[in-house]
């Protein structure tokens, strides 16, 4: 399941990079055609990239929440819970050895 999610995120990231590249080319073309000044194109590019990054963070947050909810529904122990239990077992093993 993790691999599927990871691959989906990487695919999305790859798409974002391609989109950023295409956006840059599109704004350059608008400048060349005289439809935008260089400053307007840079502002447009920056605004769209910033907006896209914000949307990407929102998507990541939603995916993380979905994953956390799915894990909670599956009743899977967290890494910290397992580590705490491991420590408790080690302490109990030490106590048992002392009493023997």
N, C-alpha and C positions, 0 to 999 in steps of 0.2 A: 504494500500500500504506500509506504514511504517513497519508494522509487517512482511510482506513478505521479505522486504529488511533486516530487523533486523535478522530474522530467517536465511536468506541466509548467512549473515555475521557470525552468530554464528556457522552455519554448517561449513563454511570455516575455522573458527578458530579451531573448534573441529578437522577437518581434518588436520590442521597444527600441532596440538599437537600430534595426532596419527602418522603423518609422522615423526615428530621429534623423537618420541619414537622408531619408526621402524628404522630410520636412526642410532640412537644410538646403537640399537641392531645389526644392520648390520655391523657397524664399529667394535664393540666388537668381532663379529664373525670373521671378517677379521684379527683381531689381534690374536685371538685364533688359527686360521689356519696358522698363520705366514706369511700372505700375506702383512701385514702392521705392522709397529712398532706402539707402543702406541702413540708416538709423531705424527706420520703420520696420524693415525686414529683421534686423537684429532684435528689436523689441518684440515683434510678433513671434519670432523663433523662441526667444527666452520665455515669453508668457505661455506659449503652448507647451514647451518642454516642462516648465515648472508645474503647469496644470496636470500634465501627463504623469509626472513624478508623484504628485499628490494623489492622483487616482490610483496609481500603482501601489502606493503605500496603503491606501484604503483596501484595495483588493487583497494585499498580503495580510492585513489585519483580519479581514473577514475569513480568509483561508485558515489562518492560525486558529481563530475562534472555532471554526467548523471542525478542525482536527482535534482541538482540545475537547470539544463537546463529544466527538466520536469516541475518543479515548476514554472519557469519563463514562460514556454509555457502555463501553466494553468492560469497564471495571478493571482496567490495567493499572498496575502500580507504577508510580513515577520513579524515576532514577533516584531521587532523594529518599523516597520511602524504602526502596530496596537497599540503598546504602545504609540507612539507619538500622534496618533489620540485620544486615550483615555485621554491623558493629555490635549490636546486642547479642548476636549469636557468638561472636568472638569473646565477648565479656563473659557470657555464660560458660563457654568452653574453658576459659581460664579458671573460673570458679570451681567447675567440676574437677579439673586437674588438681587444684589445690586441696580439695577434699579427699582425693584418692590417696 
